[in-house]
């Protein structure tokens, strides 16, 4: 088994990656980046998820407002809302922050070398990348080569960037999470919405894609179940929140510490 470092944003995909690495038997470390993003809820989520997973270490790197962009994630520009996932526009998404993943992977690679990790995991997906050019395999392959050339001076990979969700849809990512002990419960504490709100009732790009994935998998989102259980929102009307499914998966949440 390997020593691996997971980039843990606190969202659905990075949480699934973390539990995937843990379930594979690796020694797992995680790193989270505070880059003065729109809200800090995802950082709190990352801390909670890392604690639940009981990994070897978790570091929050405070970068400050280093990334400049018109993206509402790092500016005061309005966060775009859509009626549903079918209304999402094509092309580069307005929330895209240029070179963000490149910066994160570069700093994470530095930490990986210090930890003597041989793998660096990140939850990007080109299947559902939704207008984020730095979530494609071609980008990851190029950066992996550059990191190895710039660190060891040769092309053979001393450090491999692992992207287990690269060719998975959001539906398939949900299905994977269900096979990983503890992951469903941890997802109840993850955060995806760009507005930082809980419960997640917004209609931004990320929130809609997450809801789409759980609906297509016919599984209630544990984050939503946690909000419903606390009386913070009504049970959604989509098929994946039928009384039978809610009852069944709520029991799993209790078992996996998804309700506190």
C-alpha positions as CSV (number, residue, x, y, z in Angstrom):
1,X,0.0,0.0,0.0
2,X,1.1,3.6,-0.7
3,X,1.3,6.8,1.2
4,X,-1.1,9.2,-0.5
5,X,-2.1,12.9,-0.2
6,X,-5.6,13.9,-1.1
7,X,-6.6,17.4,-2.0
8,X,-9.7,17.8,0.2
9,X,-11.9,20.7,-0.6
10,X,-14.7,19.5,1.6
11,X,-17.0,18.8,-1.3
12,X,-18.7,15.7,-2.6
13,X,-16.0,14.6,-5.0
14,X,-13.0,15.1,-2.7
15,X,-14.7,13.4,0.2
16,X,-15.4,10.4,-2.0
17,X,-11.7,10.4,-3.1
18,X,-10.6,10.5,0.5
19,X,-12.7,7.5,1.5
20,X,-11.7,5.7,-1.7
21,X,-8.0,6.0,-0.8
22,X,-8.7,5.0,2.7
23,X,-10.7,1.9,1.6
24,X,-7.8,0.9,-0.7
25,X,-5.7,0.5,2.4
26,X,-3.4,3.5,1.8
27,X,-1.9,5.7,4.5
28,X,-3.9,8.9,3.8
29,X,-3.0,12.5,4.4
30,X,-5.1,15.5,3.2
31,X,-4.5,19.1,2.4
32,X,-7.1,21.9,2.1
33,X,-6.6,25.3,0.7
34,X,-8.0,28.5,2.2
35,X,-7.7,31.0,-0.7
36,X,-10.1,33.7,0.6
37,X,-12.9,32.0,-1.3
38,X,-16.5,33.2,-1.2
39,X,-17.2,31.3,2.1
40,X,-15.4,29.2,4.7
41,X,-18.1,26.5,5.1
42,X,-16.2,24.1,2.7
43,X,-13.1,24.5,4.9
44,X,-15.1,23.6,8.0
45,X,-16.6,20.7,6.0
46,X,-13.1,19.5,5.1
47,X,-12.1,19.5,8.8
48,X,-15.2,17.5,9.8
49,X,-14.7,15.0,7.0
50,X,-11.0,14.5,7.8
51,X,-11.9,13.9,11.5
52,X,-14.6,11.4,10.6
53,X,-12.2,9.5,8.3
54,X,-9.5,9.4,11.0
55,X,-6.7,9.9,8.5
56,X,-3.0,10.3,9.2
57,X,-2.9,14.1,9.0
58,X,-4.9,17.1,7.6
59,X,-3.4,20.5,6.9
60,X,-5.2,23.7,5.9
61,X,-2.9,25.9,3.9
62,X,-3.8,29.6,4.2
63,X,-3.0,31.1,0.8
64,X,-5.0,34.3,1.3
65,X,-6.5,36.3,-1.7
66,X,-3.8,35.2,-4.1
67,X,-6.1,34.3,-7.0
68,X,-7.6,37.1,-9.2
69,X,-10.6,36.4,-11.3
70,X,-14.0,37.6,-12.3
71,X,-15.3,34.3,-10.9
72,X,-17.8,35.0,-8.1
73,X,-15.8,32.5,-6.0
74,X,-13.1,35.1,-5.5
75,X,-14.8,38.3,-6.3
76,X,-18.0,40.3,-5.5
77,X,-19.6,39.4,-8.8
78,X,-23.0,37.8,-8.7
79,X,-23.3,34.1,-8.5
80,X,-25.2,32.7,-11.4
81,X,-28.4,30.8,-10.7
82,X,-30.2,28.4,-13.1
83,X,-33.7,26.9,-13.2
84,X,-32.4,23.3,-13.4
85,X,-29.3,21.3,-14.6
86,X,-30.7,21.3,-18.2
87,X,-30.4,25.1,-18.3
88,X,-26.6,25.1,-17.6
89,X,-24.8,26.9,-20.4
90,X,-22.0,25.4,-22.4
91,X,-18.4,26.7,-22.6
92,X,-16.2,27.8,-19.7
93,X,-18.3,28.2,-16.5
94,X,-18.4,31.7,-14.9
95,X,-17.2,30.2,-11.6
96,X,-14.0,29.0,-13.2
97,X,-10.9,30.4,-11.5
98,X,-7.9,30.3,-13.9
99,X,-4.9,28.2,-12.7
100,X,-6.6,27.4,-9.4
101,X,-6.1,23.6,-9.8
102,X,-2.6,24.1,-11.1
103,X,-1.7,26.1,-8.0
104,X,-3.3,23.6,-5.7
105,X,-1.6,20.7,-7.3
106,X,1.7,22.4,-7.3
107,X,1.6,23.2,-3.6
108,X,0.1,19.8,-2.8
109,X,3.0,18.1,-4.7
110,X,5.4,20.0,-2.4
111,X,3.6,18.6,0.6
112,X,3.5,15.1,-1.0
113,X,7.3,15.1,-1.4
114,X,7.7,16.2,2.2
115,X,5.4,13.4,3.3
116,X,7.2,10.9,1.1
117,X,3.9,10.2,-0.6
118,X,4.0,8.6,-4.0
119,X,0.4,9.5,-5.0
120,X,-1.5,12.7,-5.1
121,X,-5.3,12.3,-5.4
122,X,-7.7,14.9,-6.7
123,X,-11.4,14.5,-7.4
124,X,-11.6,16.1,-10.8
125,X,-13.9,14.7,-13.5
126,X,-13.9,15.3,-17.3
127,X,-17.3,13.5,-17.6
128,X,-19.1,16.2,-15.7
129,X,-16.4,18.9,-15.8
130,X,-19.0,21.5,-16.7
131,X,-16.7,24.1,-18.3
132,X,-13.6,23.7,-16.2
133,X,-10.6,23.1,-18.5
134,X,-8.4,22.1,-15.5
135,X,-10.6,19.1,-14.8
136,X,-9.5,17.2,-17.9
137,X,-7.2,14.2,-18.1
138,X,-5.0,16.0,-20.7
139,X,-4.3,18.8,-18.1
140,X,-3.6,16.3,-15.3
141,X,-1.2,14.3,-17.5
142,X,0.7,17.4,-18.6
143,X,1.0,18.7,-15.0
144,X,2.1,15.4,-13.6
145,X,4.9,15.2,-16.2
146,X,6.0,18.8,-15.4
147,X,6.0,18.2,-11.6
148,X,8.2,15.1,-12.0
149,X,10.6,16.8,-14.4
150,X,10.8,19.9,-12.2
151,X,11.3,17.9,-9.0
152,X,13.4,14.9,-9.9
153,X,14.7,16.0,-13.3
154,X,13.5,12.9,-15.2
155,X,10.3,11.8,-16.7
156,X,9.6,8.5,-14.9
157,X,6.9,9.2,-12.3
158,X,8.1,9.5,-8.8
159,X,4.8,11.2,-7.9
160,X,1.6,10.1,-9.6
161,X,-1.5,12.2,-9.8
162,X,-4.5,9.9,-9.3
163,X,-7.9,10.9,-10.5
164,X,-10.4,8.1,-9.6
165,X,-13.4,10.1,-10.7
166,X,-12.1,11.3,-14.0
167,X,-14.4,9.2,-16.2
168,X,-17.3,9.0,-13.8
169,X,-20.5,10.9,-14.0
170,X,-22.0,12.4,-10.8
171,X,-24.4,9.4,-10.7
172,X,-21.4,7.0,-10.8
173,X,-19.6,8.9,-8.1
174,X,-22.6,8.5,-5.8
175,X,-22.7,4.8,-6.6
176,X,-19.0,4.6,-5.8
177,X,-19.5,6.4,-2.5
178,X,-22.1,3.8,-1.4
179,X,-19.4,1.1,-1.7
180,X,-17.0,2.9,0.7
181,X,-17.6,2.3,4.4
182,X,-18.3,5.6,6.2
183,X,-18.4,7.7,3.0
184,X,-22.2,8.2,2.9
185,X,-22.2,9.5,6.5
186,X,-19.2,11.8,5.8
187,X,-21.0,13.2,2.7
188,X,-23.7,14.5,5.1
189,X,-21.1,17.0,6.3
190,X,-19.6,17.8,2.9
191,X,-20.4,21.1,1.2
192,X,-20.9,21.8,-2.5
193,X,-23.0,25.0,-2.9
194,X,-21.0,28.0,-4.1
195,X,-23.0,30.3,-1.8
196,X,-22.0,28.6,1.4
197,X,-25.6,28.2,2.5
198,X,-26.9,25.3,4.6
199,X,-29.3,23.9,3.8
200,X,-28.3,24.0,0.2
201,X,-31.3,25.5,-1.5
202,X,-29.5,27.5,-4.2
203,X,-29.5,26.8,-7.9
204,X,-25.8,27.4,-8.8
205,X,-23.9,25.1,-11.2
206,X,-22.3,22.8,-8.5
207,X,-25.5,22.4,-6.4
208,X,-27.6,21.4,-9.5
209,X,-25.0,18.8,-10.7
210,X,-24.8,17.3,-7.2
211,X,-28.6,17.0,-7.0
212,X,-28.7,15.5,-10.5
213,X,-26.3,12.8,-9.5
214,X,-28.2,11.7,-6.5
215,X,-31.5,11.8,-8.3
216,X,-30.1,9.7,-11.2
217,X,-28.6,7.2,-8.7
218,X,-32.0,7.1,-6.9
219,X,-30.3,7.8,-3.6
220,X,-31.2,10.7,-1.1
221,X,-28.4,13.1,-0.6
222,X,-27.2,12.7,3.0
223,X,-26.6,16.5,3.2
224,X,-30.2,17.1,2.4
225,X,-31.3,14.3,4.8
226,X,-29.4,16.0,7.6
227,X,-31.2,19.3,6.9
228,X,-34.6,17.6,6.7
229,X,-34.0,15.8,10.0
230,X,-33.1,19.0,11.7
231,X,-36.3,20.6,10.4
232,X,-34.4,23.1,8.3
233,X,-36.1,22.2,5.0
234,X,-38.9,20.1,3.6
235,X,-38.3,16.7,2.1
236,X,-37.7,17.2,-1.7
237,X,-40.3,15.8,-4.0
238,X,-38.0,13.9,-6.4
239,X,-38.2,10.1,-6.5
240,X,-34.9,9.6,-4.6
241,X,-36.6,11.1,-1.4
242,X,-39.5,8.6,-1.3
243,X,-40.5,7.7,2.3
244,X,-39.0,4.2,2.0
245,X,-35.6,5.5,0.7
246,X,-35.5,8.2,3.3
247,X,-36.2,5.7,6.1
248,X,-33.5,3.3,4.8
249,X,-30.8,5.8,4.2
250,X,-31.5,7.7,7.4
251,X,-30.6,4.6,9.3
252,X,-27.4,4.3,7.4
253,X,-26.7,8.0,8.4
254,X,-27.1,7.2,12.0
255,X,-24.7,4.2,11.7
256,X,-22.1,6.2,9.8
257,X,-22.3,9.3,12.1
258,X,-23.9,11.4,9.4
259,X,-26.3,13.1,11.9
260,X,-23.9,14.1,14.6
